[in-house]
Amino acid sequence: MDLHAVLPDLLPLVTSWAALQEVQGLATGAPLHAALLLVARHVGVVHPWLIRLALVEALPLPDDPLLRAAAQHLGVLGPDTHALTLGYAVFVRAGCATGRLVAHECRHVAQYEQAGGVAAFFAVYLAQLVQCGYDQAPLERDACAHEWHGAALEGDGHQKVEAAETKCL
C-alpha cells in the first residue's frame, strides 16, 4: 500500500470514523477517578473531566476497507494494540489498563486539544506515521515520554487502575 498516495483520501475517512467512535466512547466510558485526573493534568490535558475511559473487549475497527488496511499497515490498530484515543474518548482493552498506558493515552488527549480537534490532530498524526513510522512519529514519542506520570498508579500491576475504573462503569 502506497500510503503517501492514499493519505489525502484517508484524512476525511479517519476524521469521520473517529468522530463517530468518540461519541460512542463518551457515551459508554467512565470519567477518570481523582488520581487519573491528576495524571491527565500532569501530562497537559486542559479539560481532563471530559475524558471517558472505555474498557472494551476489542478496540473499535473501521468498517471501511481502505481505512482498516491503512490503520493496520501503520501499526495503529492491530492484535497487539492495547488502547486507542479518539478525542476525549480513551478505549482500553480489558486487562491492559496500566497507569503508564493511561498516562500515554491522556497525553494523546492533550495533543488533540493542542491541535484543535480530531481533524487537525489526524492531519498531523497521519503525516507523521507515513513519514516516520509508528515508533518514530513525534506525537507517539511525545506520548511515550509522558508515561512515567502514571507509573505510581501501577502498584501491583494494572489491577489498581482497572479496578478503580470499573467502579465508575
Order of alpha helices (4+ residues) and beta strands (2+ residues): alpha-beta-alpha-beta-alpha-beta-beta-alpha-alpha-alpha-alpha
